[in-house]
Amino acid sequence: MATESVTSYLNNLVATQGLFYIKLHQAHWYIKGPAFFELHVKLEEYYDELTEHFDATAERLLQLGGEPYSTLKEFIDHSTIKEAPGEKHLGEEDMIESVVHDFETLRDELSKGIDMFDEANDDVTVDILTEQKTYVDQTIWMLWAFLGKNALGE
């Protein structure tokens, strides 16, 4: 049976991944500019990959005896990434910068979880979160490079 802190962490991660999935769709649908064709496809790749992460997180929570959040209201209430309806009107570079900031928020959440589950000697969850973080770290670097910046956004 999962402890309350484990359940809370994984549920908040499910909410964050679920809300980010929706935000990536918004960016995919509303992106405009010279790199439209490239970014439209790339954003779809991101939400497809995030679907795998989202599902793995929820299923791990179920394996530990928890019950993952599964409604939009729960996602909105518990996500560390926040809705931003006005972002659909951002220009291409500002929209991608917003996406990379959301990936950074997700990275930070994954780092917290890796530390938490490492201390609890839960190697399976550490492996799941580390695999997700590896993808997120690479994506952050690539998005900043697309915007002409280094991996730290500078």
VENMO-V67099 format. One record per residue. RES is the residue in one letter. OMEGA is omega in degrees with one decimal (999 if undefined). BURIAL is b if it has 24 or more other C-alpha atoms within 12 Angstrom, else e. Layout:
((RES & OMEGA & BURIAL) (RES & OMEGA & BURIAL))
//
This chain:
((M & -179.0 & e) (A & 174.2 & e) (T & -179.6 & e) (E & -179.2 & e) (S & 177.3 & e) (V & 179.2 & b) (T & -179.6 & b) (S & -180.0 & b) (Y & -176.7 & b) (L & 177.3 & b) (N & 177.7 & b) (N & 176.5 & b) (L & 175.1 & b) (V & 179.8 & b) (A & 179.9 & b) (T & 179.1 & b) (Q & 179.3 & b) (G & 179.7 & b) (L & 178.5 & b) (F & 175.9 & b) (Y & 179.4 & b) (I & 179.0 & b) (K & 177.3 & b) (L & 174.8 & b) (H & 178.8 & b) (Q & 179.1 & b) (A & 179.2 & b) (H & -177.8 & b) (W & -170.4 & b) (Y & -178.6 & b) (I & 178.2 & b) (K & 175.3 & e) (G & -175.6 & e) (P & -178.8 & e) (A & -176.2 & e) (F & -173.6 & e) (F & 179.3 & e) (E & -176.0 & e) (L & 178.5 & b) (H & 179.0 & b) (V & -177.6 & e) (K & 179.2 & b) (L & 175.4 & b) (E & 176.1 & b) (E & -179.4 & e) (Y & -177.7 & b) (Y & 173.8 & b) (D & 178.2 & e) (E & 179.6 & e) (L & 176.2 & b) (T & 178.8 & b) (E & -180.0 & e) (H & -179.4 & b) (F & -179.6 & b) (D & 179.9 & b) (A & 179.3 & b) (T & 180.0 & b) (A & -179.6 & b) (E & 176.2 & b) (R & 177.2 & b) (L & 176.7 & b) (L & 179.1 & e) (Q & -179.8 & e) (L & 177.0 & e) (G & 179.1 & e) (G & 178.8 & b) (E & -175.8 & b) (P & 171.3 & b) (Y & -176.7 & b) (S & 177.4 & b) (T & 178.1 & e) (L & 178.8 & e) (K & 178.0 & e) (E & 178.2 & e) (F & -178.8 & b) (I & -176.7 & b) (D & -170.3 & e) (H & -178.0 & b) (S & 172.2 & b) (T & 171.0 & b) (I & -175.9 & b) (K & 175.7 & b) (E & 178.2 & b) (A & -175.4 & e) (P & -178.8 & e) (G & -178.2 & e) (E & -179.9 & b) (K & 180.0 & b) (H & 178.9 & e) (L & 171.8 & e) (G & -175.2 & e) (E & -177.1 & b) (E & 179.0 & b) (D & 179.0 & e) (M & 179.6 & b) (I & 176.4 & b) (E & 176.1 & b) (S & 178.3 & b) (V & -178.7 & b) (V & 176.2 & b) (H & 176.5 & b) (D & 175.0 & b) (F & 178.0 & b) (E & 175.8 & b) (T & 178.1 & b) (L & 177.5 & b) (R & -179.0 & b) (D & 177.1 & b) (E & 178.6 & b) (L & 178.2 & b) (S & 177.8 & b) (K & -179.0 & e) (G & 178.8 & b) (I & 178.3 & b) (D & -178.0 & e) (M & -176.0 & b) (F & 173.9 & b) (D & 177.6 & e) (E & 180.0 & e) (A & -178.6 & e) (N & 176.8 & e) (D & -175.4 & e) (D & -178.3 & e) (V & -179.8 & e) (T & 175.8 & b) (V & 179.6 & b) (D & 179.9 & e) (I & -177.2 & b) (L & 178.3 & b) (T & 176.9 & b) (E & 178.5 & b) (Q & -177.9 & b) (K & 177.4 & b) (T & 177.9 & e) (Y & -178.0 & b) (V & 178.4 & b) (D & 179.8 & b) (Q & 180.0 & e) (T & 177.6 & b) (I & 179.2 & b) (W & -177.5 & b) (M & 179.6 & b) (L & 176.8 & b) (W & 178.0 & b) (A & 176.9 & e) (F & -179.9 & e) (L & 176.6 & b) (G & -178.0 & e) (K & 176.8 & e) (N & -175.1 & e) (A & 178.7 & e) (L & -179.9 & e) (G & -178.0 & e) (E & 999 & e))
//
